[in-house]
Amino acid sequence: MQFLVVILAAFVAYAFGAFWYTYMSKPWMVAAGIPMDANGKPTRNGGAMPFVIGFVATLLVAGMMRHIFVQSHLGTVTLGAMGGFGIGAFLITPWVMMNYSFAGRPFKLTLIDGTNSVVGCTLMGIIFGAFGV
């Protein structure tokens, strides 16, 4: 059962990411320096692989979050949301910020990607809390 909860949590976070990056696609592409054609579409097509890698990465984060939550006894929706928020805001986003800073990427890219990390992890935490993980 807990394996299914990890898959559900990953799916919910991934679905939020799909919504978020659909909404923020133009600002993200500009901040990321993605070459675009005259119609504003990316000139390079990554195919399906980035989506597959994205889901696998989200699944790995969800699996590790579940492990942390079980060890820390974060088994309520409130504690799950707080734990997920903390992981996104104080572990994932600062690491991304550091990498982007060294790469000379615009701070706007950190804000866009950081929002996805914080909200996605918070949603995963809520799912884990709802199932008493």
N, CA, C and O atoms as a GROMACS GRO file, in nm:
protein
  532
    1MET      N    1   0.082  -0.120   0.000
    1MET     CA    2   0.000   0.000   0.000
    1MET      C    3   0.086   0.126   0.000
    1MET      O    4   0.056   0.222  -0.071
    2GLN      N    5   0.194   0.127   0.080
    2GLN     CA    6   0.275   0.247   0.090
    2GLN      C    7   0.346   0.280  -0.042
    2GLN      O    8   0.372   0.396  -0.071
    3PHE      N    9   0.377   0.178  -0.121
    3PHE     CA   10   0.436   0.203  -0.251
    3PHE      C   11   0.339   0.280  -0.340
    3PHE      O   12   0.379   0.368  -0.415
    4LEU      N   13   0.210   0.246  -0.330
    4LEU     CA   14   0.108   0.317  -0.407
    4LEU      C   15   0.094   0.462  -0.360
    4LEU      O   16   0.068   0.551  -0.441
    5VAL      N   17   0.111   0.485  -0.230
    5VAL     CA   18   0.105   0.621  -0.178
    5VAL      C   19   0.221   0.703  -0.233
    5VAL      O   20   0.204   0.820  -0.266
    6VAL      N   21   0.339   0.644  -0.243
    6VAL     CA   22   0.455   0.713  -0.301
    6VAL      C   23   0.426   0.748  -0.447
    6VAL      O   24   0.456   0.859  -0.490
    7ILE      N   25   0.370   0.656  -0.522
    7ILE     CA   26   0.336   0.682  -0.662
    7ILE      C   27   0.231   0.793  -0.671
    7ILE      O   28   0.242   0.882  -0.755
    8LEU      N   29   0.129   0.788  -0.585
    8LEU     CA   30   0.027   0.893  -0.584
    8LEU      C   31   0.087   1.029  -0.552
    8LEU      O   32   0.055   1.128  -0.618
    9ALA      N   33   0.172   1.035  -0.451
    9ALA     CA   34   0.236   1.162  -0.413
    9ALA      C   35   0.320   1.215  -0.529
    9ALA      O   36   0.316   1.335  -0.558
   10ALA      N   37   0.395   1.128  -0.594
   10ALA     CA   38   0.476   1.171  -0.708
   10ALA      C   39   0.388   1.221  -0.822
   10ALA      O   40   0.418   1.322  -0.885
   11PHE      N   41   0.279   1.150  -0.846
   11PHE     CA   42   0.188   1.190  -0.954
   11PHE      C   43   0.127   1.328  -0.927
   11PHE      O   44   0.120   1.411  -1.017
   12VAL      N   45   0.084   1.352  -0.803
   12VAL     CA   46   0.023   1.480  -0.768
   12VAL      C   47   0.124   1.594  -0.785
   12VAL      O   48   0.092   1.699  -0.841
   13ALA      N   49   0.247   1.573  -0.737
   13ALA     CA   50   0.350   1.676  -0.752
   13ALA      C   51   0.385   1.698  -0.899
   13ALA      O   52   0.404   1.811  -0.942
   14TYR      N   53   0.393   1.590  -0.974
   14TYR     CA   54   0.425   1.600  -1.117
   14TYR      C   55   0.313   1.673  -1.191
   14TYR      O   56   0.339   1.754  -1.280
   15ALA      N   57   0.188   1.644  -1.155
   15ALA     CA   58   0.074   1.711  -1.218
   15ALA      C   59   0.076   1.860  -1.188
   15ALA      O   60   0.048   1.942  -1.275
   16PHE      N   61   0.112   1.896  -1.062
   16PHE     CA   62   0.125   2.039  -1.033
   16PHE      C   63   0.234   2.100  -1.121
   16PHE      O   64   0.215   2.208  -1.176
   17GLY      N   65   0.347   2.031  -1.135
   17GLY     CA   66   0.455   2.081  -1.219
   17GLY      C   67   0.410   2.102  -1.363
   17GLY      O   68   0.448   2.200  -1.427
   18ALA      N   69   0.329   2.010  -1.414
   18ALA     CA   70   0.277   2.024  -1.551
   18ALA      C   71   0.192   2.149  -1.562
   18ALA      O   72   0.203   2.225  -1.658
   19PHE      N   73   0.106   2.171  -1.462
   19PHE     CA   74   0.024   2.292  -1.459
   19PHE      C   75   0.112   2.416  -1.449
   19PHE      O   76   0.094   2.512  -1.525
   20TRP      N   77   0.207   2.415  -1.354
   20TRP     CA   78   0.291   2.530  -1.327
   20TRP      C   79   0.374   2.570  -1.449
   20TRP      O   80   0.379   2.687  -1.486
   21TYR      N   81   0.437   2.472  -1.511
   21TYR     CA   82   0.523   2.504  -1.626
   21TYR      C   83   0.443   2.533  -1.752
   21TYR      O   84   0.495   2.597  -1.844
   22THR      N   85   0.320   2.489  -1.760
   22THR     CA   86   0.234   2.532  -1.870
   22THR      C   87   0.203   2.680  -1.853
   22THR      O   88   0.210   2.758  -1.948
   23TYR      N   89   0.168   2.717  -1.731
   23TYR     CA   90   0.136   2.857  -1.699
   23TYR      C   91   0.259   2.946  -1.711
   23TYR      O   92   0.248   3.060  -1.759
   24MET      N   93   0.375   2.898  -1.670
   24MET     CA   94   0.498   2.978  -1.666
   24MET      C   95   0.593   2.947  -1.782
   24MET      O   96   0.711   2.981  -1.776
   25SER      N   97   0.544   2.883  -1.888
   25SER     CA   98   0.634   2.837  -1.994
   25SER      C   99   0.712   2.950  -2.060
   25SER      O  100   0.833   2.939  -2.079
   26LYS      N  101   0.646   3.058  -2.095
   26LYS     CA  102   0.717   3.168  -2.164
   26LYS      C  103   0.821   3.233  -2.072
   26LYS      O  104   0.937   3.246  -2.112
   27PRO      N  105   0.783   3.274  -1.949
   27PRO     CA  106   0.886   3.334  -1.862
   27PRO      C  107   0.999   3.235  -1.830
   27PRO      O  108   1.115   3.276  -1.819
   28TRP      N  109   0.966   3.106  -1.816
   28TRP     CA  110   1.070   3.008  -1.786
   28TRP      C  111   1.167   2.995  -1.904
   28TRP      O  112   1.288   2.992  -1.884
   29MET      N  113   1.112   2.987  -2.026
   29MET     CA  114   1.200   2.973  -2.143
   29MET      C  115   1.291   3.094  -2.159
   29MET      O  116   1.408   3.078  -2.195
   30VAL      N  117   1.239   3.213  -2.133
   30VAL     CA  118   1.323   3.334  -2.141
   30VAL      C  119   1.432   3.329  -2.035
   30VAL      O  120   1.549   3.351  -2.064
   31ALA      N  121   1.392   3.299  -1.910
   31ALA     CA  122   1.490   3.296  -1.800
   31ALA      C  123   1.593   3.186  -1.819
   31ALA      O  124   1.709   3.202  -1.782
   32ALA      N  125   1.551   3.073  -1.876
   32ALA     CA  126   1.642   2.961  -1.898
   32ALA      C  127   1.729   2.979  -2.022
   32ALA      O  128   1.823   2.903  -2.045
   33GLY      N  129   1.697   3.079  -2.103
   33GLY     CA  130   1.775   3.102  -2.225
   33GLY      C  131   1.748   3.001  -2.334
   33GLY      O  132   1.837   2.970  -2.412
   34ILE      N  133   1.626   2.948  -2.340
   34ILE     CA  134   1.589   2.850  -2.441
   34ILE      C  135   1.570   2.923  -2.575
   34ILE      O  136   1.489   3.016  -2.583
   35PRO      N  137   1.641   2.882  -2.679
   35PRO     CA  138   1.621   2.947  -2.810
   35PRO      C  139   1.479   2.921  -2.862
   35PRO      O  140   1.431   2.807  -2.859
   36MET      N  141   1.413   3.028  -2.909
   36MET     CA  142   1.276   3.016  -2.959
   36MET      C  143   1.268   3.067  -3.103
   36MET      O  144   1.346   3.152  -3.145
   37ASP      N  145   1.172   3.012  -3.176
   37ASP     CA  146   1.149   3.059  -3.313
   37ASP      C  147   1.061   3.184  -3.311
   37ASP      O  148   1.030   3.237  -3.204
   38ALA      N  149   1.020   3.231  -3.427
   38ALA     CA  150   0.939   3.353  -3.438
   38ALA      C  151   0.803   3.340  -3.371
   38ALA      O  152   0.743   3.440  -3.332
   39ASN      N  153   0.755   3.217  -3.357
   39ASN     CA  154   0.625   3.194  -3.292
   39ASN      C  155   0.636   3.174  -3.142
   39ASN      O  156   0.535   3.151  -3.075
   40GLY      N  157   0.757   3.184  -3.088
   40GLY     CA  158   0.776   3.166  -2.944
   40GLY      C  159   0.785   3.020  -2.902
   40GLY      O  160   0.773   2.990  -2.783
   41LYS      N  161   0.806   2.931  -2.996
   41LYS     CA  162   0.820   2.789  -2.965
   41LYS      C  163   0.968   2.754  -2.957
   41LYS      O  164   1.049   2.812  -3.028
   42PRO      N  165   1.005   2.659  -2.869
   42PRO     CA  166   1.146   2.620  -2.860
   42PRO      C  167   1.196   2.565  -2.993
   42PRO      O  168   1.125   2.492  -3.062
   43THR      N  169   1.320   2.601  -3.028
   43THR     CA  170   1.375   2.553  -3.155
   43THR      C  171   1.425   2.410  -3.143
   43THR      O  172   1.440   2.340  -3.244
   44ARG      N  173   1.452   2.366  -3.021
   44ARG     CA  174   1.496   2.227  -2.998
   44ARG      C  175   1.382   2.150  -2.934
   44ARG      O  176   1.312   2.200  -2.846
   45ASN      N  177   1.365   2.027  -2.980
   45ASN     CA  178   1.261   1.942  -2.923
   45ASN      C  179   1.330   1.831  -2.845
   45ASN      O  180   1.401   1.749  -2.903
   46GLY      N  181   1.309   1.827  -2.713
   46GLY     CA  182   1.370   1.726  -2.629
   46GLY      C  183   1.297   1.593  -2.634
   46GLY      O  184   1.342   1.495  -2.574
   47GLY      N  185   1.183   1.588  -2.704
   47GLY     CA  186   1.106   1.465  -2.711
   47GLY      C  187   1.044   1.432  -2.576
   47GLY      O  188   1.018   1.520  -2.494
   48ALA      N  189   1.021   1.305  -2.554
   48ALA     CA  190   0.955   1.259  -2.432
   48ALA      C  191   1.052   1.239  -2.316
   48ALA      O  192   1.009   1.235  -2.200
   49MET      N  193   1.181   1.227  -2.344
   49MET     CA  194   1.277   1.193  -2.240
   49MET      C  195   1.278   1.289  -2.121
   49MET      O  196   1.283   1.241  -2.008
   50PRO      N  197   1.274   1.421  -2.139
   50PRO     CA  198   1.270   1.508  -2.021
   50PRO      C  199   1.150   1.482  -1.931
   50PRO      O  200   1.159   1.497  -1.809
   51PHE      N  201   1.037   1.444  -1.990
   51PHE     CA  202   0.918   1.415  -1.911
   51PHE      C  203   0.934   1.285  -1.832
   51PHE      O  204   0.891   1.276  -1.718
   52VAL      N  205   0.996   1.186  -1.894
   52VAL     CA  206   1.022   1.059  -1.826
   52VAL      C  207   1.121   1.082  -1.712
   52VAL      O  208   1.099   1.035  -1.600
   53ILE      N  209   1.229   1.153  -1.740
   53ILE     CA  210   1.328   1.181  -1.636
   53ILE      C  211   1.265   1.262  -1.524
   53ILE      O  212   1.292   1.238  -1.406
   54GLY      N  213   1.179   1.358  -1.560
   54GLY     CA  214   1.111   1.440  -1.460
   54GLY      C  215   1.025   1.356  -1.367
   54GLY      O  216   1.025   1.378  -1.246
   55PHE      N  217   0.951   1.260  -1.423
   55PHE     CA  218   0.867   1.178  -1.336
   55PHE      C  219   0.951   1.085  -1.249
   55PHE      O  220   0.921   1.067  -1.131
   56VAL      N  221   1.054   1.027  -1.306
   56VAL     CA  222   1.141   0.938  -1.227
   56VAL      C  223   1.206   1.018  -1.112
   56VAL      O  224   1.215   0.969  -1.000
   57ALA      N  225   1.251   1.139  -1.142
   57ALA     CA  226   1.310   1.223  -1.038
   57ALA      C  227   1.208   1.255  -0.929
   57ALA      O  228   1.240   1.252  -0.810
   58THR      N  229   1.086   1.287  -0.970
   58THR     CA  230   0.980   1.316  -0.873
   58THR      C  231   0.949   1.193  -0.789
   58THR      O  232   0.924   1.204  -0.669
   59LEU      N  233   0.950   1.077  -0.851
   59LEU     CA  234   0.927   0.951  -0.778
   59LEU      C  235   1.039   0.926  -0.676
   59LEU      O  236   1.012   0.880  -0.565
   60LEU      N  237   1.162   0.954  -0.713
   60LEU     CA  238   1.273   0.938  -0.620
   60LEU      C  239   1.260   1.033  -0.500
   60LEU      O  240   1.283   0.993  -0.386
   61VAL      N  241   1.223   1.158  -0.527
   61VAL     CA  242   1.203   1.254  -0.418
   61VAL      C  243   1.090   1.206  -0.327
   61VAL      O  244   1.102   1.212  -0.205
   62ALA      N  245   0.980   1.160  -0.386
   62ALA     CA  246   0.867   1.112  -0.306
   62ALA      C  247   0.907   0.992  -0.219
   62ALA      O  248   0.869   0.985  -0.103
   63GLY      N  249   0.983   0.900  -0.275
   63GLY     CA  250   1.028   0.785  -0.197
   63GLY      C  251   1.114   0.825  -0.080
   63GLY      O  252   1.098   0.773   0.031
   64MET      N  253   1.206   0.918  -0.102
   64MET     CA  254   1.292   0.964   0.007
   64MET      C  255   1.213   1.045   0.109
   64MET      O  256   1.238   1.034   0.229
   65MET      N  257   1.118   1.125   0.062
   65MET     CA  258   1.035   1.201   0.155
   65MET      C  259   0.955   1.108   0.244
   65MET      O  260   0.942   1.132   0.364
   66ARG      N  261   0.901   1.002   0.187
   66ARG     CA  262   0.826   0.906   0.268
   66ARG      C  263   0.915   0.847   0.376
   66ARG      O  264   0.874   0.836   0.492
   67HIS      N  265   1.036   0.811   0.339
   67HIS     CA  266   1.130   0.756   0.436
   67HIS      C  267   1.156   0.856   0.549
   67HIS      O  268   1.153   0.820   0.667
   68ILE      N  269   1.181   0.980   0.514
   68ILE     CA  270   1.205   1.084   0.614
   68ILE      C  271   1.082   1.104   0.702
   68ILE      O  272   1.095   1.117   0.824
   69PHE      N  273   0.966   1.105   0.641
   69PHE     CA  274   0.843   1.127   0.718
   69PHE      C  275   0.816   1.012   0.815
   69PHE      O  276   0.775   1.035   0.928
   70VAL      N  277   0.840   0.890   0.772
   70VAL     CA  278   0.821   0.775   0.861
   70VAL      C  279   0.918   0.784   0.978
   70VAL      O  280   0.878   0.765   1.093
   71GLN      N  281   1.044   0.812   0.951
   71GLN     CA  282   1.144   0.820   1.057
   71GLN      C  283   1.118   0.936   1.152
   71GLN      O  284   1.153   0.929   1.270
   72SER      N  285   1.056   1.043   1.101
   72SER     CA  286   1.030   1.163   1.182
   72SER      C  287   0.890   1.165   1.242
   72SER      O  288   0.854   1.259   1.313
   73HIS      N  289   0.810   1.062   1.213
   73HIS     CA  290   0.672   1.052   1.264
   73HIS      C  291   0.587   1.171   1.221
   73HIS      O  292   0.513   1.227   1.302
   74LEU      N  293   0.598   1.208   1.094
   74LEU     CA  294   0.515   1.315   1.039
   74LEU      C  295   0.392   1.252   0.974
   74LEU      O  296   0.385   1.241   0.852
   75GLY      N  297   0.296   1.212   1.055
   75GLY     CA  298   0.184   1.133   1.006
   75GLY      C  299   0.050   1.204   1.005
   75GLY      O  300  -0.053   1.138   1.004
   76THR      N  301   0.049   1.338   1.005
   76THR     CA  302  -0.077   1.412   0.991
   76THR      C  303  -0.065   1.504   0.870
   76THR      O  304   0.044   1.531   0.820
   77VAL      N  305  -0.179   1.552   0.824
   77VAL     CA  306  -0.179   1.641   0.708
   77VAL      C  307  -0.100   1.768   0.739
   77VAL      O  308  -0.022   1.815   0.656
   78THR      N  309  -0.120   1.824   0.858
   78THR     CA  310  -0.050   1.947   0.894
   78THR      C  311   0.101   1.925   0.902
   78THR      O  312   0.179   2.003   0.846
   79LEU      N  313   0.142   1.819   0.970
   79LEU     CA  314   0.285   1.790   0.979
   79LEU      C  315   0.344   1.755   0.843
   79LEU      O  316   0.457   1.791   0.812
   80GLY      N  317   0.266   1.684   0.763
   80GLY     CA  318   0.312   1.650   0.628
   80GLY      C  319   0.332   1.773   0.543
   80GLY      O  320   0.431   1.784   0.472
   81ALA      N  321   0.236   1.866   0.550
   81ALA     CA  322   0.247   1.990   0.473
   81ALA      C  323   0.369   2.070   0.520
   81ALA      O  324   0.444   2.124   0.438
   82MET      N  325   0.387   2.079   0.651
   82MET     CA  326   0.501   2.154   0.705
   82MET      C  327   0.633   2.089   0.665
   82MET      O  328   0.727   2.157   0.624
   83GLY      N  329   0.640   1.956   0.676
   83GLY     CA  330   0.762   1.884   0.638
   83GLY      C  331   0.792   1.899   0.490
   83GLY      O  332   0.907   1.922   0.451
   84GLY      N  333   0.689   1.885   0.406
   84GLY     CA  334   0.707   1.899   0.262
   84GLY      C  335   0.750   2.040   0.224
   84GLY      O  336   0.838   2.059   0.141
   85PHE      N  337   0.686   2.139   0.286
   85PHE     CA  338   0.724   2.278   0.262
   85PHE      C  339   0.871   2.299   0.299
   85PHE      O  340   0.947   2.362   0.225
   86GLY      N  341   0.911   2.247   0.415
   86GLY     CA  342   1.049   2.262   0.460
   86GLY      C  343   1.149   2.200   0.365
   86GLY      O  344   1.254   2.258   0.337
   87ILE      N  345   1.117   2.082   0.315
   87ILE     CA  346   1.208   2.015   0.221
   87ILE      C  347   1.220   2.097   0.092
   87ILE      O  348   1.330   2.117   0.041
   88GLY      N  349   1.107   2.144   0.040
   88GLY     CA  350   1.111   2.222  -0.083
   88GLY      C  351   1.178   2.357  -0.065
   88GLY      O  352   1.260   2.399  -0.148
   89ALA      N  353   1.144   2.427   0.046
   89ALA     CA  354   1.192   2.563   0.065
   89ALA      C  355   1.334   2.571   0.122
   89ALA      O  356   1.407   2.666   0.094
   90PHE      N  357   1.373   2.471   0.202
   90PHE     CA  358   1.500   2.482   0.273
   90PHE      C  359   1.604   2.377   0.234
   90PHE      O  360   1.717   2.380   0.284
   91LEU      N  361   1.567   2.283   0.148
   91LEU     CA  362   1.665   2.186   0.096
   91LEU      C  363   1.679   2.197  -0.056
   91LEU      O  364   1.788   2.220  -0.108
   92ILE      N  365   1.568   2.179  -0.128
   92ILE     CA  366   1.576   2.174  -0.274
   92ILE      C  367   1.603   2.311  -0.334
   92ILE      O  368   1.697   2.327  -0.412
   93THR      N  369   1.522   2.410  -0.298
   93THR     CA  370   1.536   2.542  -0.361
   93THR      C  371   1.670   2.608  -0.334
   93THR      O  372   1.729   2.663  -0.427
   94PRO      N  373   1.724   2.605  -0.210
   94PRO     CA  374   1.856   2.666  -0.191
   94PRO      C  375   1.966   2.597  -0.274
   94PRO      O  376   2.058   2.663  -0.321
   95TRP      N  377   1.955   2.466  -0.291
   95TRP     CA  378   2.055   2.395  -0.372
   95TRP      C  379   2.046   2.439  -0.518
   95TRP      O  380   2.147   2.462  -0.584
   96VAL      N  381   1.922   2.449  -0.568
   96VAL     CA  382   1.901   2.496  -0.704
   96VAL      C  383   1.954   2.640  -0.718
   96VAL      O  384   2.018   2.674  -0.817
   97MET      N  385   1.925   2.724  -0.616
   97MET     CA  386   1.972   2.863  -0.618
   97MET      C  387   2.125   2.869  -0.626
   97MET      O  388   2.180   2.950  -0.701
   98MET      N  389   2.191   2.785  -0.550
   98MET     CA  390   2.337   2.782  -0.552
   98MET      C  391   2.387   2.743  -0.691
   98MET      O  392   2.476   2.809  -0.746
   99ASN      N  393   2.331   2.637  -0.749
   99ASN     CA  394   2.373   2.592  -0.882
   99ASN      C  395   2.348   2.700  -0.986
   99ASN      O  396   2.434   2.725  -1.071
  100TYR      N  397   2.232   2.763  -0.982
  100TYR     CA  398   2.199   2.866  -1.079
  100TYR      C  399   2.289   2.988  -1.061
  100TYR      O  400   2.327   3.052  -1.159
  101SER      N  401   2.324   3.019  -0.938
  101SER     CA  402   2.412   3.133  -0.912
  101SER      C  403   2.549   3.112  -0.976
  101SER      O  404   2.602   3.200  -1.042
  102PHE      N  405   2.606   2.993  -0.955
  102PHE     CA  406   2.736   2.963  -1.015
  102PHE      C  407   2.728   2.957  -1.167
  102PHE      O  408   2.826   2.989  -1.236
  103ALA      N  409   2.614   2.916  -1.220
  103ALA     CA  410   2.597   2.908  -1.366
  103ALA      C  411   2.561   3.043  -1.428
  103ALA      O  412   2.551   3.055  -1.550
  104GLY      N  413   2.541   3.145  -1.343
  104GLY     CA  414   2.506   3.278  -1.393
  104GLY      C  415   2.365   3.287  -1.447
  104GLY      O  416   2.336   3.370  -1.533
  105ARG      N  417   2.276   3.200  -1.397
  105ARG     CA  418   2.138   3.201  -1.443
  105ARG      C  419   2.062   3.313  -1.372
  105ARG      O  420   2.097   3.349  -1.259
  106PRO      N  421   1.958   3.369  -1.435
  106PRO     CA  422   1.881   3.476  -1.372
  106PRO      C  423   1.807   3.427  -1.247
  106PRO      O  424   1.764   3.312  -1.240
  107PHE      N  425   1.794   3.516  -1.148
  107PHE     CA  426   1.725   3.481  -1.024
  107PHE      C  427   1.580   3.443  -1.052
  107PHE      O  428   1.521   3.365  -0.977
  108LYS      N  429   1.520   3.498  -1.157
  108LYS     CA  430   1.382   3.465  -1.192
  108LYS      C  431   1.367   3.314  -1.216
  108LYS      O  432   1.262   3.256  -1.186
  109LEU      N  433   1.469   3.251  -1.271
  109LEU     CA  434   1.464   3.107  -1.294
  109LEU      C  435   1.457   3.032  -1.161
  109LEU      O  436   1.385   2.933  -1.149
  110THR      N  437   1.532   3.079  -1.062
  110THR     CA  438   1.525   3.019  -0.928
  110THR      C  439   1.385   3.034  -0.871
  110THR      O  440   1.333   2.940  -0.811
  111LEU      N  441   1.323   3.150  -0.889
  111LEU     CA  442   1.188   3.171  -0.835
  111LEU      C  443   1.087   3.078  -0.902
  111LEU      O  444   1.001   3.020  -0.835
  112ILE      N  445   1.097   3.064  -1.033
  112ILE     CA  446   1.002   2.978  -1.105
  112ILE      C  447   1.022   2.832  -1.065
  112ILE      O  448   0.926   2.764  -1.029
  113ASP      N  449   1.146   2.783  -1.070
  113ASP     CA  450   1.173   2.643  -1.036
  113ASP      C  451   1.155   2.618  -0.887
  113ASP      O  452   1.110   2.511  -0.846
  114GLY      N  453   1.192   2.716  -0.804
  114GLY     CA  454   1.176   2.701  -0.660
  114GLY      C  455   1.030   2.689  -0.620
  114GLY      O  456   0.997   2.612  -0.530
  115THR      N  457   0.943   2.764  -0.685
  115THR     CA  458   0.800   2.754  -0.656
  115THR      C  459   0.751   2.613  -0.685
  115THR      O  460   0.675   2.556  -0.607
  116ASN      N  461   0.795   2.556  -0.795
  116ASN     CA  462   0.757   2.418  -0.826
  116ASN      C  463   0.806   2.322  -0.718
  116ASN      O  464   0.732   2.232  -0.677
  117SER      N  465   0.929   2.339  -0.672
  117SER     CA  466   0.984   2.251  -0.568
  117SER      C  467   0.907   2.264  -0.437
  117SER      O  468   0.874   2.163  -0.374
  118VAL      N  469   0.879   2.386  -0.396
  118VAL     CA  470   0.811   2.409  -0.268
  118VAL      C  471   0.668   2.357  -0.274
  118VAL      O  472   0.625   2.283  -0.184
  119VAL      N  473   0.593   2.394  -0.377
  119VAL     CA  474   0.455   2.349  -0.385
  119VAL      C  475   0.448   2.198  -0.407
  119VAL      O  476   0.366   2.130  -0.345
  120GLY      N  477   0.533   2.144  -0.495
  120GLY     CA  478   0.532   2.000  -0.520
  120GLY      C  479   0.562   1.920  -0.394
  120GLY      O  480   0.493   1.822  -0.366
  121CYS      N  481   0.663   1.960  -0.318
  121CYS     CA  482   0.697   1.888  -0.195
  121CYS      C  483   0.588   1.905  -0.089
  121CYS      O  484   0.559   1.812  -0.014
  122THR      N  485   0.529   2.023  -0.083
  122THR     CA  486   0.419   2.044   0.011
  122THR      C  487   0.302   1.952  -0.023
  122THR      O  488   0.243   1.891   0.066
  123LEU      N  489   0.269   1.942  -0.150
  123LEU     CA  490   0.161   1.852  -0.192
  123LEU      C  491   0.193   1.706  -0.158
  123LEU      O  492   0.107   1.632  -0.112
  124MET      N  493   0.318   1.666  -0.182
  124MET     CA  494   0.357   1.529  -0.145
  124MET      C  495   0.342   1.509   0.005
  124MET      O  496   0.292   1.405   0.049
  125GLY      N  497   0.384   1.607   0.084
  125GLY     CA  498   0.370   1.597   0.229
  125GLY      C  499   0.225   1.584   0.273
  125GLY      O  500   0.194   1.509   0.365
  126ILE      N  501   0.137   1.658   0.208
  126ILE     CA  502  -0.006   1.648   0.239
  126ILE      C  503  -0.057   1.508   0.209
  126ILE      O  504  -0.131   1.450   0.289
  127ILE      N  505  -0.018   1.455   0.096
  127ILE     CA  506  -0.060   1.317   0.060
  127ILE      C  507  -0.010   1.218   0.165
  127ILE      O  508  -0.086   1.134   0.212
  128PHE      N  509   0.118   1.228   0.201
  128PHE     CA  510   0.172   1.135   0.301
  128PHE      C  511   0.100   1.151   0.434
  128PHE      O  512   0.068   1.052   0.500
  129GLY      N  513   0.075   1.274   0.474
  129GLY     CA  514   0.003   1.297   0.600
  129GLY      C  515  -0.138   1.243   0.596
  129GLY      O  516  -0.185   1.186   0.694
  130ALA      N  517  -0.206   1.259   0.483
  130ALA     CA  518  -0.342   1.211   0.470
  130ALA      C  519  -0.351   1.059   0.482
  130ALA      O  520  -0.452   1.005   0.528
  131PHE      N  521  -0.244   0.990   0.441
  131PHE     CA  522  -0.241   0.845   0.451
  131PHE      C  523  -0.168   0.798   0.576
  131PHE      O  524  -0.143   0.679   0.593
  132GLY      N  525  -0.136   0.891   0.664
  132GLY     CA  526  -0.073   0.854   0.793
  132GLY      C  527   0.064   0.794   0.779
  132GLY      O  528   0.105   0.712   0.862
  133VAL      N  529   0.136   0.833   0.676
  133VAL     CA  530   0.271   0.778   0.654
  133VAL      C  531   0.366   0.831   0.761
  133VAL      O  532   0.484   0.797   0.760
   0.00000   0.00000   0.00000
